[in-house]
Amino acid sequence: MYAVFNNGGKQYKVSEGDIIKLEKLNYESGKKIKFKKIMLISDAKEIYIGKPYLLDTNIEALIENHGKGKKIKIIKFNCRKHYKKQQGHRQFFTQVKIIKINYNKKL
C-alpha cells in the first residue's frame, strides 16, 4: 500500500515505514503529526484518487529530527568582465517516519 500526499507545494509518494525529508516543519522532534492533503491511495486491490484530495483520510507520521541539507554553490561568472560572484545555501529539512496510512475502505 502506498499514498501520495501534498506538503509544502511538493508531492511525496510514501508507504508505511518510509523515512522522508520534508521542508522544515515547526514541530518538536518526537511529536506525531497528521497529513490530510492526500491525493491518491493504492492498496492491493484498488486505487482511490481524490478530486483534488481524498476525504476521511490521513497519514500519521513521527518527526524524527531537523537538520540542514548539503551545501549547494551558486556561482555567477562573466568571462572577460572581471565579474565573479559566489554564494552558498543549505536548505533546512525535517526528517519524518511514516507510521500509518488511514483511510475509509468505503471510498
Backbone as a ProteinNet text record, in pm:
[ID]
protein_1_A
[PRIMARY]
MYAVFNNGGKQYKVSEGDIIKLEKLNYESGKKIKFKKIMLISDAKEIYIGKPYLLDTNIEALIENHGKGKKIKIIKFNCRKHYKKQQGHRQFFTQVKIIKINYNKKL
[TERTIARY]
83.6	0	88.1	48.7	121	22.4	69.5	-13.2	70.9	3.7	68	1.9	83.9	28.8	103.9	42	95.2	138.6	261.1	310.1	412	390.3	484.9	495.6	386.7	388	454.1	489.4	552.3	470.2	483.3	410.7	509.6	467.5	553.3	477.7	544.4	488.1	549.8	464.8	514	435	495.6	427	465.3	399.4	422.9	566.4	630.4	768.4	872	832	927.1	976.9	1099.8	1158.1	1186.6	1127.4	1142.8	1188.8	1245	1285.7	1190.9	1128.7	1035.6	1096.5	1031.6	1068.4	1050.4	1120.8	1119	977.5	939.8	812.2	837.4	751.1	769.9	705.1	753.8	711	835	818	930	959.7	1083.4	1120.1	1046.9	1004.4	932.8	782.7	732.5	589.3	523.2	399.8	324.1	241.6	239	159.6	76.7	-23.1	-108.2	-108.6	-93.3	-105.5	-243.8	-318.1	-455.7	-477.4	-377.7	-391.9	-342.7	-422.7	-384.9	-451.7	-372	-421.2	-455.8	-386.3	-405.3	-368.9	-446.4	-413.2	-430.9	-333	-339.7	-316.9	-413.3	-392.6	-376.9	-384.2	-358	-461.7	-583.9	-691.6	-733.5	-736.6	-792.7	-704	-733	-666.3	-775.1	-756.5	-850.5	-783.8	-851.6	-795.7	-887.1	-828.6	-905.3	-926	-1025.8	-1056.2	-1065.3	-963.8	-822	-769.9	-841.1	-793.4	-900.2	-857	-948.2	-1003.5	-1129.2	-1191.8	-1177.8	-1181.1	-1173.6	-1047.3	-937.3	-809.5	-702	-599.5	-483.9	-364.7	-248.8	-124.5	-63.6	-40.9	22.4	172.9	244.8	390	453	577.3	653.9	772.8	790.5	903.4	1026.6	1127.9	1249.4	1350.5	1385.7	1480.5	1473.8	1546.1	1558.7	1705.7	1731.3	1870.4	1883.4	2005.5	2035.3	2085.9	2048.1	2091.2	2233.2	2276.4	2409.6	2417	2536.1	2556.3	2558.1	2484.4	2491.3	2560.6	2636.4	2709.9	2641.4	2625.6	2570.8	2685.5	2719.5	2831.5	2781.8	2807	2778.6	2912.5	2933.5	3064.9	3046.4	3111.7	3115.6	3259.3	3281.1	3414.7	3460.4	3584.8	3649.2	3584.4	3508.7	3447	3491.1	3578.7	3625.1	3508	3414.7	3297.2	3284.7	3287.5	3265.3	3197.4	3087.9	3012.8	2981.1	3012.5	2986.7	2896.7	2811.6	2722.4	2690.3	2665.2	2627.9	2493.8	2428.9	2298.4	2281.1	2228.4	2192.8	2046.7	1965.6	1821.7	1789.6	1703.4	1656.7	1559.1	1560.4	1466.5	1419.1	1311.9	1258.9	1249.9	1310.1	1306.7	1186.6	1103.2	975.7	966.2	913.4	888.7	738.7	694.6	552.8	512.2	412.3	367.8	251.5	148.3	28.2	-46.2	-107.8	-194	-336.7	-417.7	-556.5	-649.9	-743.2	-844.1	-968.7	-1079.1	-1207.5	-1221.7	-1240.8	-1244	-1370.6	-1464.1	-1586.9	-1576.4	-1455.1	-1437.2	-1491.9
-117.2	0	123.5	222.3	348.1	462.6	582.9	702.4	816	910.5	1031.7	1148.5	1231.2	1345.6	1471.4	1584.4	1715.7	1785.9	1838.8	1915.4	2016.5	2142	2246.3	2266.1	2243	2260.8	2147.5	2039.2	1923.8	1798.7	1700.3	1575.2	1464.8	1378.6	1271	1139.1	1036.4	900.6	824.1	773.8	707.3	579.6	491.2	374.3	364.8	275.9	266.3	223.9	292.5	263.1	345.2	422.7	505.1	621.6	663.6	782.3	880.8	1000	1100	1232.4	1318	1452.1	1551.6	1634.7	1737	1874	1976.3	2112.8	2131	2225.2	2244.5	2263	2181.6	2192.5	2244.4	2329.1	2390.2	2306	2185.2	2095.6	2041.3	1995.8	1940.5	1797.5	1753.8	1615.5	1522.1	1406.7	1309.4	1328.9	1432.6	1459.6	1390.8	1341.7	1280.5	1388.5	1380.9	1474.4	1396.1	1464.2	1402.5	1490.1	1426.5	1494.2	1462.2	1566.2	1546	1572.8	1627.9	1656.1	1535.3	1429.2	1305.3	1301.9	1280.1	1285.8	1148	1044.3	911	807.3	700	585	460.2	372.5	246.6	132.8	41.6	-79.4	-195.8	-317.7	-433.7	-449.2	-402.1	-426.8	-305.1	-187.6	-70.7	51.9	151	280.5	384.5	469.7	576.4	708.9	788.6	915.1	1027.4	1130.8	1243.6	1349.5	1436.9	1545.6	1675.2	1745.3	1713.1	1625.8	1624.4	1545.3	1445.9	1338.3	1238.6	1285.1	1255.7	1289.6	1172	1200.2	1097.9	1013.3	1073.5	1002.5	1087.8	1021.9	1093.8	1000.4	1060.2	985	1026.6	929.7	957.2	944.2	1040.8	1040.9	1086.1	1045.6	1081.1	1165.2	1281.1	1367.7	1313.1	1276.2	1219.3	1326.3	1413.6	1520.6	1629.8	1737.7	1850.7	1864	1925.2	1943.2	2032.7	2036.5	2112.2	2016.4	2040.5	1957.1	1990.3	1925.2	1950.7	2090.7	2147.2	2282.5	2280.9	2373.6	2393.2	2526	2533.3	2655	2724.3	2855.4	2938.3	3025.8	3013.1	3088.3	3165.6	3297.1	3381.7	3432.1	3416.6	3447.7	3503.3	3615.4	3671.8	3669.7	3605.3	3594.6	3732.4	3767.3	3890.8	4018.2	4009.8	4128.8	4149.7	4065.8	4071.5	4065.3	3975.5	3960.5	3814.3	3792.4	3658.6	3674	3604	3612.3	3470	3439	3306.1	3317.8	3216.8	3213.3	3067.3	3035.3	2900.1	2899.4	2783.6	2771.9	2630.4	2620.4	2491.1	2498.1	2409.6	2409.7	2334.5	2390.6	2322.2	2212.3	2100.7	1992.3	1932	1854.2	1777.7	1632.9	1544.2	1401.8	1338.9	1269.6	1218.3	1069.6	991	848.6	827	762	735.4	616.1	636.8	530.9	452.7	525	456.6	541.2	473.3	538.3	498.4	595.2	569.7	612.2	524	560.3	477.8	531.4	465.4	367.9	241.1	140.4	148.5	235.6	254.5	368.1	413.7	523.1	478.6
0	0	0	-80.4	-81.6	-97	-69.5	-81.2	-136.7	-199.5	-248.8	-176.7	-110.3	-39.4	-76.1	-42.8	-77.2	50.1	50.7	165.1	115.4	147.9	109.1	-40.6	-114.9	-259.2	-335	-267	-331.7	-302.9	-388.9	-371.4	-335.9	-242.5	-194.9	-203.5	-253.3	-257.6	-141.7	-50.1	69.9	95.4	171.2	224.9	372.1	445.3	589.4	616.9	711.8	747.8	673.9	573.8	498.2	582.8	556	618	505.7	516.3	411.3	471.9	386.4	427.5	362.8	446.5	401.2	424.1	368.8	402.8	553.1	611.4	756.8	809.1	909.4	978.8	1119	1168.4	1300.3	1409.4	1427	1533.4	1602.7	1726.5	1801	1756.3	1777.3	1748	1842.9	1790.6	1871.2	1872.4	1806.1	1804.3	1685.1	1704.5	1594.8	1525.4	1392.4	1314.1	1213.7	1154.5	1053.4	929.7	815	686.6	631.7	590.2	546	397.8	329.5	186.6	106.3	107.6	40.2	-96.4	-199	-335.3	-390.6	-344.3	-400.2	-296.1	-290.7	-206.5	-291	-284.3	-356.6	-258.5	-251.3	-172.3	-270.2	-222.1	-307.9	-418.9	-397.1	-493	-573.7	-509.4	-576.4	-559.9	-644.9	-636.8	-615.8	-513.7	-483.5	-517.2	-600.6	-645.7	-598.3	-538.8	-488.1	-593.8	-568.6	-660.6	-583.4	-545.5	-558.6	-444.3	-327.4	-214.3	-171.5	-107.6	-54	80.4	106.6	233.6	329.9	459.4	565.1	556.4	516	509.9	575.1	627.5	678.9	686.4	700.5	715.6	848.2	936	1064.9	1048.8	1104.4	1092.4	1223	1243.7	1361.9	1318	1379.6	1345.8	1416.9	1338.4	1396.6	1432.9	1338.5	1369.2	1263.5	1290.8	1199.5	1161.9	1047.9	1008.3	887.3	833.7	712.9	606.3	483.7	372.8	329.2	221.5	168.1	110.9	113.1	62.3	-89.7	-146.6	-290.8	-315.5	-424.2	-457.6	-574	-559	-665.1	-714.8	-842.2	-898.8	-1019.6	-1018.8	-1134.4	-1186.2	-1315.6	-1372.2	-1512.4	-1540.8	-1675.1	-1724	-1833.7	-1891	-1943.4	-1918.1	-1964.6	-1910.5	-1802.2	-1744	-1599.3	-1547.9	-1409.8	-1311.2	-1341.1	-1255	-1212.5	-1083.6	-1029.3	-894.3	-876.1	-751.1	-705.8	-580.1	-525.5	-403.7	-389.5	-275.3	-246.9	-120.1	-82.3	-10.9	-10.5	54.7	108.3	229.9	289.3	329.9	273.4	298.4	427	510.9	631.1	592.6	667	641.2	772.8	765.1	876.5	831.5	908.1	875.1	945.3	866.5	914.7	883.9	978.7	956.8	946.7	840.2	818.1	903.1	989.8	1079.5	1019.6	976.1	929.5	828.4	731.3	632.7	666.2	710.6	749.3	637.7	599.7	501.9	526	479.4	491.1	374.3	401.1	294.7	212.1	250.2	172	73.7	44.5	-51.2	-182.3
[MASK]
+++++++++++++++++++++++++++++++++++++++++++++++++++++++++++++++++++++++++++++++++++++++++++++++++++++++++++

